[in-house]
Amino acid sequence: MWVYPMLEDKLLVWKLRRAHVDALRRIYDKYKTDLLKLAVIMTRDVGQAEDVVQDVFLKLAQSYGRITIRGNLRNYLVTCLVNRVRSLRRRRGHRQPTEPDWTGVLASESLRPEHWAVLNEQMHQLNAALEHLPPEQREVITLRFEAGMGYRQIARIQNVSINTVQGRYRYGMEKLRSFFNGEVTE
C-alpha cells in the first residue's frame, strides 16, 4: 500500500522511537543516496562523505528512543549532515581535496559511456566554479539545489536571517555566472 511521503516519514519516526529495526533500515534506504550526493558536494571527498552519512545514521540509531523530529525527516537528516560536515571542517582546518571523485556516488546510475564523459566534464566545471565561492555561499547554493531546501530552512541551519541567506545565494549565483561567462580566471 502506498503511503504519502510525509505520513510515511512520521510513521517511520514513530516506529524508530519504538526500536523497530526495519524503520531505521527503511529510512536509510530512502535517504542514503540523497545524503551521500550532498555530502560529496560539501566534503569533496567520497570516502569522507560516506563516513559523514554513516555517522548521521549511526547517531540516528543511537538516539532512537529520545528522537524528536519536528517537521520533515529529510530536512532533519540534511541538518544533521550539514552540522557533521561543519564539525569535520573545524577539526581538520578546512582542508579539502581539489577534485572530488564522483564515480562512486554516481555508479548506480545507468548511463551510457558518452553520458558519463559529459557528466564528468560538467562536474569538474561545477567543482571549479564552486571553489571560487566562500564556504557560506557554497553551502547555501548546495542546500538550495541539491537538497531542495527553502531559504527559511537554510537560515535555520546556518543560524542567520533569511535576508542573509538570500544575499549569500544572490552573491554566490552572481559569482558562478561570472565564472561560467569567463570573467573569473582559474
N, C-alpha and C positions, 0 to 999 in steps of 0.2 A: 504494500500500500504506500502511495506517495504521500509525503507529509510536507507542508510548506517549510522552506529552509529555516526560517526563524523559529517556527514551532519545533522543528527537529532539533535545532541547537538548544532550545530551552529544555527539551526532553533529555537530550544528551547530558547537559549540565546537571539536571536533576538526578539522572542515573549515576553520573560520575560522583556526585556527593554521597551516593549510597554505595560506592565502591563496586560498581558494575564494570568489570574489566573490558567488556565489549564496547562500552561507551567511550572509553579512552581510545580504544583501537579505531572506532568509527571517526572520532574527532581527528585523530592522527591521519587516517586515510583521506579524510575530507579536506584538510588544510595543509598537509605537509608540502605539497608541490608549490602552492602559492607562497608559503612562508619561505621555502628554500630559494625560490626565484628572488624574492625580496631581500633575503639575507645575502645572496650572492652579489646583488647590486650594491648593497650597503657595505659589505665587508670586502668585496672584490677578490674573494678567495673562496673557492668551492669547499675546501676542507674546513676552513673556519666557519663558513656558512652552515655546513652540515652540523658542526659542533653546536652552533648557536641554536639551531632548530631543535636539536636533540635536547639541549638544556631547557628550552622553553617547555617541551613536552614532559621532561623529567620533573620540572618544578610543578607543572600542572598535576602530574600524577602524585607527587608528594603532598600536595595541598588539597587533595580530593575532598576531604571531609569538611574543610572550612572555606572552600572556594565560594566567593560571592561575585557573580558577574552581573553587572547592571548594563543592560543593553545587548549589543551584538557580540557574540562569541568570537567571530573572526576579528573584529576590531580589538577585542581584549588580547587575543593571541598576537596580533600585529604590534600592539603597545608593548607587550612583554618582550617581543623580539627586538624592537627598537631600543628599549631600555637595556637589554642584554648587549646589543652591539655597542651602545654608548659606553657601557662599563668596560668592554674589551678595549675600546679606543683609549679610554682614560688610562687603563692599566698598561697598554702597550705603547703609549705615546704617539698615536695616530699613524703608526707605520702601516702602509698598505702596499701590496704588490702593484706594479704598474698595469698589468694586463690580467684581467680575470679569465679563467678558463671556463667557458660556457658549455662545453661539450657534456660534462657530467650532468648538468641541470637539464639540458635540452635533449638528452639522449633518448628519452622516452617518446619524443615527438617523431612521427613517421613522415619524414621529408625526403625528397629525392636529393641526390648529391648537389645538383646545381642550386637548389634552395638553401642547402647548408652553407654553400660558399657565399651566397648573397647575405644570408642571415649573419654569418660570421663577420663579414665586412661591415655590416650595419652596426653590429655590436661593438666592434672596435672603434668605429667613428663616434658612436654614442658615448663610449667609455672615455675617449679622448676629450670630448666636449664636456662631459660631467666633471672631468678632472680640473677644469678651469673654474668650477664653482666653489664658493665657500661651503663647508660641511652643512650648515643650516639650510642653505638654499637647495643643495643636492638632496637633503633629507625631505624637504617639503615636496620637491618635484617627484621624487621616488615614491613617497607615500600617496601623492595625488594620482600618479599614473599607474604605478604597479599595484598598489594596494586599493586604489579606487576610493580613497578617503576624502571627505569634505574638509573645508578649511576649519570648521569648528572642531572636528575630531583631531586634526593635526595640531591645532592650537592647544588642545588639552594635553596631547602627547609631549609637545615641546614646552609646555607651561609658559606660553606667551599669548598675547592678544590675537584675535582674528585678523586685525589690521596688520600686525607684524607678519603673520603667516602669508597674507595676501601680498604684502610687499616683497617678502622673500621669494614668493612664487613669481611675481611680476619681474623682479630684477634677474632672477635666475633664468627665466624664459628669454628675457632680452639678451642675456649673455650667450645663451645657447643659439639664438637666432644669429647673433653676430658671428659666433664661431662657424656655423654652417654657411653663412654668407661670405666667409673668408676674411672677415675683419679682424679675427684673432689669430695670431701666428702660434704655431706649436713650438 
